[in-house]
């Protein structure tokens, strides 16, 4: 990495602290990032991001600098690169937190989901793992995705409803919480559920 990568690297630090619920003041996070940057500077930012993705997928605690550096991943250059248009679609989905206005296309009307918000969903490989690609705008590794429409979107909403009902059956949520669950992003609700469960 070069000094020009510091903003991108800081984004990765923030993402990791959010995922592993590490609380730091902005000043503390900045000081911590400088130390991590020194250890990881020999790797390109795309590979540092790929290492972070791999760590998140396999570990349960925030990595030490040497642990982050030691993660083995495919070289980022081997990954497919999003076209400029695809990268812009991905960045917009990310900014919208992967949810957009309802769609009135023929597919969504036929599936009965034209009143439901669209969802940007991850794509998977034949081995049922996230399909990783390189985002050329941010020079980082991301999980490929697309906006779900029609029956795919309908299946997503059915699966979400089943999930929240199962949470109710297990005593993790009240009926009132289940009714409002779909109004918030799935990731946000999951984090809240796991935090409550861990505090018991």
matplotlib code that plots the C-alpha trace (Angstrom):
import matplotlib.pyplot as plt

x = [0.0, 1.0, 0.0, -2.7, -4.3, -4.8, -8.4, -9.3, -7.4, -9.2, -12.5, -11.4, -10.4, -13.9, -15.6, -13.7, -14.3, -18.0, -18.2, -16.4, -18.0, -14.6, -15.3, -12.7, -12.8, -11.8, -8.4, -7.8, -8.9, -6.6, -3.6, -4.5, -4.8, -1.3, 0.2, -1.7, -0.9, 2.8, 2.5, 0.3, 1.9, 3.8, 0.5, -1.6, -4.9, -6.9, -5.1, -5.4, -9.2, -9.3, -7.5, -10.1, -12.9, -11.4, -10.9, -14.5, -15.7, -13.7, -12.9, -14.8, -12.5, -10.7, -7.3, -3.9, -1.7, 0.3, -2.8, -4.3, -1.0, -0.8, -4.2, -3.8, -6.1, -6.1, -4.2, -6.6, -5.2, -6.7, -10.2, -12.6, -12.8, -16.1, -16.8, -17.1, -20.9, -21.1, -18.8, -21.1, -24.2, -22.4, -21.3, -24.9, -26.3, -23.8, -24.7, -28.4, -27.6, -28.6, -32.3, -34.0, -37.5, -40.1, -40.1, -43.1, -41.5, -43.5, -41.5, -42.1, -45.8, -46.2, -44.5, -46.6, -43.7, -44.1, -44.9, -41.8, -38.4, -35.8, -32.9, -29.3, -28.4, -25.0, -24.0, -22.4, -20.0, -20.8, -19.1, -21.7, -19.2, -19.5, -18.3, -15.5, -14.7, -12.4, -14.1, -11.9, -13.4, -12.4, -9.6, -11.0, -12.4, -16.1, -18.8, -20.5, -24.3, -27.3, -30.7, -33.3, -36.5, -39.6, -39.7, -36.2, -37.3, -40.4, -38.4, -36.2, -39.1, -40.6, -37.3, -37.0, -40.5, -39.7, -36.5, -38.2, -41.0, -38.4, -36.8, -40.1, -40.6, -37.2, -38.0, -35.5, -38.1, -41.6, -44.5, -44.4, -40.7, -41.4, -44.0, -41.5, -38.4, -38.5, -38.5, -34.8, -31.9, -31.4, -27.8, -28.8, -31.5, -29.1, -26.5, -29.1, -30.3, -26.8, -25.9, -29.0, -28.3, -24.7, -25.7, -27.9]
y = [0.0, 3.6, 6.7, 7.3, 4.1, 5.3, 6.3, 2.9, 1.2, 3.3, 2.1, -1.5, -0.7, 0.8, -2.2, -4.7, -2.7, -2.6, -6.3, -7.4, -4.7, -3.0, 0.3, 3.0, 6.8, 8.3, 9.3, 5.7, 4.2, 6.5, 5.6, 1.9, 2.2, 3.7, 0.7, -1.8, 0.1, -0.2, -4.0, -4.4, -1.8, -4.5, -5.8, -4.0, -2.5, -5.0, -7.9, -6.3, -6.1, -9.7, -10.7, -8.8, -10.5, -13.9, -13.1, -11.9, -15.2, -17.5, -15.8, -14.5, -11.8, -8.7, -9.6, -8.6, -7.0, -10.1, -12.2, -9.9, -10.0, -13.8, -14.5, -16.5, -15.5, -15.7, -12.8, -10.0, -9.8, -13.2, -12.0, -10.8, -7.0, -5.3, -3.0, 0.7, 0.4, -2.7, -1.0, 2.1, -0.2, -1.9, 1.5, 2.8, -0.4, 0.0, 3.6, 2.6, -0.2, -2.7, -1.7, 0.5, 1.8, -0.8, -1.8, -1.9, -4.0, -6.9, -9.5, -7.9, -7.3, -11.0, -12.2, -9.9, -7.9, -4.6, -2.9, -4.3, -2.6, -4.0, -5.9, -6.1, -9.8, -11.6, -14.0, -17.4, -19.7, -23.3, -24.3, -22.2, -19.6, -15.8, -14.8, -12.3, -9.6, -6.6, -3.2, -0.9, 2.3, 1.5, -0.9, -3.5, -7.0, -7.2, -9.9, -9.6, -9.0, -7.8, -6.3, -9.1, -8.8, -10.9, -14.4, -14.2, -11.1, -12.9, -15.9, -13.5, -12.0, -15.4, -16.6, -13.4, -13.9, -17.5, -16.4, -13.8, -16.2, -18.7, -16.1, -15.6, -19.3, -19.5, -16.6, -14.2, -11.7, -10.6, -10.7, -6.9, -7.0, -9.6, -7.3, -4.4, -6.5, -6.1, -2.3, -2.4, -4.0, -7.7, -7.2, -4.6, -6.8, -9.8, -7.8, -6.7, -10.2, -11.6, -8.8, -9.5, -13.2, -12.7, -10.5, -13.1]
z = [0.0, -0.5, 1.5, -1.1, 0.1, 3.7, 3.2, 1.7, 4.5, 7.1, 5.6, 6.2, 9.8, 10.4, 8.8, 10.9, 14.1, 13.3, 12.5, 15.7, 17.8, 18.8, 20.4, 19.8, 19.8, 16.4, 17.9, 19.2, 15.9, 14.0, 16.1, 15.8, 12.1, 11.8, 13.5, 11.4, 8.2, 8.9, 9.2, 6.2, 3.9, 1.9, 0.5, -2.2, -0.8, -2.8, -1.1, 2.4, 1.7, 0.6, 3.8, 5.8, 3.9, 4.6, 8.3, 8.7, 7.0, 9.3, 12.6, 15.6, 17.0, 15.8, 14.2, 15.5, 12.9, 12.3, 12.1, 9.4, 7.5, 7.7, 6.2, 3.0, 0.1, -3.7, -5.1, -5.9, -9.5, -10.2, -9.4, -12.1, -12.3, -12.3, -15.4, -14.6, -14.9, -12.7, -10.1, -10.1, -9.6, -6.6, -5.1, -5.3, -3.7, -0.9, -0.4, -0.2, 2.3, -0.4, -0.5, -3.1, -4.0, -5.1, -8.8, -11.0, -13.8, -15.3, -13.3, -10.0, -10.7, -11.7, -8.5, -6.3, -5.0, -6.8, -3.5, -1.7, -1.7, -4.1, -2.5, -3.8, -3.2, -3.2, -5.9, -5.3, -7.0, -8.0, -4.7, -2.8, -1.7, -2.2, -5.7, -5.1, -7.6, -7.7, -7.4, -9.6, -8.2, -4.6, -5.5, -3.1, -3.1, -2.8, -3.1, -6.5, -6.4, -8.3, -7.8, -7.2, -9.2, -9.6, -8.2, -6.9, -4.8, -3.7, -2.5, -0.5, 1.3, 2.1, 3.5, 5.6, 7.0, 7.8, 9.6, 11.7, 12.6, 13.7, 15.9, 17.5, 18.0, 19.7, 22.0, 20.5, 19.4, 20.4, 18.0, 17.7, 16.8, 14.1, 12.6, 12.3, 11.5, 7.7, 8.0, 9.0, 7.1, 7.8, 8.9, 11.4, 12.9, 13.1, 14.9, 17.5, 18.0, 18.5, 20.9, 23.1, 23.0, 24.0, 27.0, 28.5]

ax = plt.figure().add_subplot(projection="3d")
ax.plot(x, y, z, "-o")
ax.set_aspect("equal")
plt.show()
